[in-house]
Amino acid sequence: MLVSYVRSFAPRTARSCATARPPTNPNATAPKMVKFRVYRYSPNDANHSDAVPPRMQEYEIDVNKCGPMVLDALLYIHDNCDPTLSFRRACREGVCGSCAMNISGKNGLACLQRIDDNVSGGAVTVRPLPHFRVIKDLIADMTHFFEMYASVKPWLQHSPEEEKKQEKMLDAALAAGSTVKPTETRQSPEQRKKLDGLYECVLCGCCSGSCPSFWWSEDADRRFMGPSALLHTHRWLSDSRDAATEQRLDELRNDPFRAYKCHTILNCNAACPKHLDPAKSVHSVRNMLCESPVKHDE
């Protein structure tokens, strides 16, 4: 799992945007000023007598001095206007999922959202992913999201017989002082094709942050897995190399709310920055549960 890079909280003196470094674009002839309204909040300061409540803070910058994406603007604001602004970022290529946030009313990755496409009402509005606890500013607490992902057991599971075979090979190799190359589980092109549209998920949380069914899973009853975790469930159920299909389905049957609390609102599909289809995966998982025979105790 990638560890998101968090922009420094160092309490340096904030510099005015007007005195920032000169334009990096030599062809820029006139400033192109764009306003950014950014959510600011530090819950850790809530007990202080001078604590500031959540607020929208406005910055106006010349976007000719930064890259074309919203993340470029946030980096520029942090480096030149306000070093206390906090957010996650890592790859800047839409691969890691770290910079997920709500931009002008829609969840997305800041590194993939162009500034010009998100100006609404004269400004770009940036908030953290909705319905997640805020750690600071644009940093959402993704703990529950990743707990649901971990519950999928997102790795290949071998049969007990195969596990014992691998253990014997390893023990024999260790006894002989040599190494053993793990046996590769092969897959046909047709079997591999079934994973397309599933493995590409970057775990950004945009879909789960847009899902009312995921919001409505209260703290005492947080059983619904959410669209992202169910998409990964579908991915492992569809993998021909995995030997734990029935065990995975049995775990879902033990608590039907894990999959069946979806109300097919379809916000997840609209929010996915990788253009995947989590709603279809939820439907497919339900079909697998219906088609798979249920074991009854004798």
N, C-alpha and C positions, 0 to 999 in steps of 0.2 A: 504494500500500500504506500503510495506516495505521501510524504510528509509535506504539507503545504508550507510555503515560505511566507512568513508574516512580515509585513513592512515594519521597520523599526519604530518603537515607541519613544525613542530617545527624545528627551525634553529640550531640543535645541530651540533657539529663538526663531520664531516663524518669520520668513521673509515675505515681503510684499510681492505679489505677482508682477507688479509694474517694474520691479527692479530685478527681475529674473534674468537668467542668462540670455544672450542674444539668439535670434532665430537660427535653427539648424538648417532651415531650407533657404539657400541663397537666392532662390527665385521668388521668394515671397516679397511682394511689393507693398501690400497694405495689410494691416492686422485684420484677422478674422476672429472677432471676439464671440465667444460662446459661453453662456452661463451654465454652471453645474450646481444643482441643488443636491447636496449629499447628506444622508442620514448620519447624525453624530450622537453617540451615547456611550457612556462608560459605566456599566452597572456596578463595578467595583468601587466607584466613588459615591454610590447612592447613600451611604451612611454618613458622609461628610456634611458638615453644616453648610458648606458652600457648593454642594453638589448641583450640577446642571442637569435638568430633565432632558429627555430625548428631544431632539430638535432637527430641523433641516437647515444646514449651513450653506450659504451661497458663495460660490467662487466664480469669477469671470476671467477666462484666460484666452490668450491668442492661440488658437489651435494650429496655426502655421508653425508654432514652435514645438509641436509634439507630433507623434504619429497619428494615424487616422482612426485608431480604435479607442473605445471608451477607457480601456485599461491604460493606454498611453497617456490619456488625459489625467487619470488618477495618479499615475506615477509622476507626471509633471507637477500636479498640485502638491503631492507629498514632498517632492524634492525642491520646489521653488516657492511654495505659498504656505504650506502648513504641514510640518513634519510630524504632527501628532495624529494625522489621519491614518487609520489602520484598516488594512484589508489583506486578503490572501492573494498570492499569485505565485506561479512557478514557471511553466513552460512557455507561456505567451503564444502557443500554437494550437490551442483547443484540444490538447491531448490529455492534460492532467486533471482538468475539472476543478482546479483550485479557486478560480476567480468567479465562481457562480454568484450572481446577485440579481436583484430586480432592477431593471433598467427601463425607465419610462413606462412602468406598469407591466413589464413582461420579464419573466425569468430568463436568464441567458448567461453566457460566458462573456465577461467584459473584453476578453482578448479577441472575440469574434464579432463583437457589435461595433459597427462603424458609428462614429460620432454624428455624421450628417444624417444617418437613418434614424436617429433617436432624439432629435430635437423636437420637443413638443411644448407648445405654449411659450416658445422663446427660450427654453432651457432643457437640459438633459437631467432627469431626476434619477438618482441612484440610491437604492435602499438595499439592506441585506435580504437574503431569501426570506419570504414571508413565513410566519408561523413556526420559526425556529427561535429558540432563546438566543438573545444577542450577547456575545462575549464582549465585543467592543466595536463600535462603529459598524463597518460592513462585514464583520466576522461573525458568522452564525455558528452556533453549537451543533455540530453534526454527530454527536455521540449516539443518539438513538438511531439515526439513519444508518450508521455503520454497524450498530448492534444487529439491526435487521439484516444487513448484508452478511454479517458473520454467521447468522443463524441458517443461512442457505448452505453452509459448508462448501464454499466455492473452490473446490479442488477435486481432482479425480480420485475416486475411491475404488479400490480393487476388491475382488471377492476374497473371502478368508483363505481359500485355497491358494490364490495367487500371492497373497501376503506371505503365507508360510513358505511358498516356493522361493520368493525373493529373500526372505530371512535366511533360509538354508544356504542359498547361493552366497549371500554376504558373509555368513559365518564361515563357510568353507574357504572363501577368499581371504578372510582375515587370518584364519588358521594357517594358510599357506603363505601369508605375508604378501599377497598380491591384491589387486583391486578388481572390482567387478563392475562392468558397465550395465546399468539397469536395462531390463528388457523393454524395448519400445512397443507400445500398443498402437498398432497400425489402424488406419482409417481410410476408407475409399473416398474419392472425390465427391461422390453423391452424399455420403454421410457427412463429410466436412461442410458441404454446402448448406446443410440444415442449420449450421451455427451462424450463418450470415445474418446480420441484423440483430444479433444478440451479443456477441462478444465485443462489439465496438463501444459499449457503454463505458463512460469515463467516470462514473460515480460522482457526478457534480451535484446531484440533488435537485436540479431544476424541476424535474417531474414530480418528485415527492413534495417539494415546496409549493407546487401548484395544485395539489390533490386535496380537495376538501375531506375525503374519506380518511386520508392520512392525518389531516389536522384534527379530525373529530375523534381520533384515538387518544382518549384522555390519559393522563399520567398513570392512573390506576388500572387502565385497560388498554394498554398500547400493544394490541395483538395484531392489528392489520400490518402486513409487511410493507405495504407501499409499492408503487409501480416499479421502482428501480430494482428492489429486492426480488419481486416476482418475475421481472424480466431475466434476472440472473438465475432464478429457479428454473425457468423455462430453458435457459441455456444449458444447464447441467442435466436436466431431464432429457434433453435432445441429443446429448453427446453419446455416441455409440461406444466410446471407450470407457464410460463410467459403468460400474457394476452395482451401484446403490440406488437404482431407479425406484424400486419398490419401497426401500427404506425412506427415501425422500418423500414419496407420496404418502406413506403411512404417517410421517410427521405432520404433514398438512392435514390429514384426516383427523388427527388427534385434536386439532383446534381449527374448525372450519372458518373462523373469522380471519385467519391469516391470509386466506385467498378470497373468501366470499364477501368481504366487507366492501369490495369495489362496487360502486354504483354506476359504472360506465359513463362518467362525466366527461372523460376524454381530454381534460386539461393537460394530462401528462404528454399526450402526443403533440399538442400545440407547443408545449414548453421545451421539448427535447432539442438541444442545440446540435445533436448529431443526426437528427431526423429519423430516429428509430420509432418503433411502434410498441410501446409498453402495454397499451390496452389490448393489442392482439395477443401478447404473451400471457396476460392475465386470463384471457379467454381460452388460450391453448392449455394452460395449466389446469383450468377447471374441466376442460374436456378430458384431459388425461386422468383426472380424479374420477370422472364418471365412467370412463372406459376400462380402467384398471379394476380387476376383480377384488372385492373386499374380503378379507380373511375373517371368518367368524370363529370365535372360541368354541371348541367342542364341549 
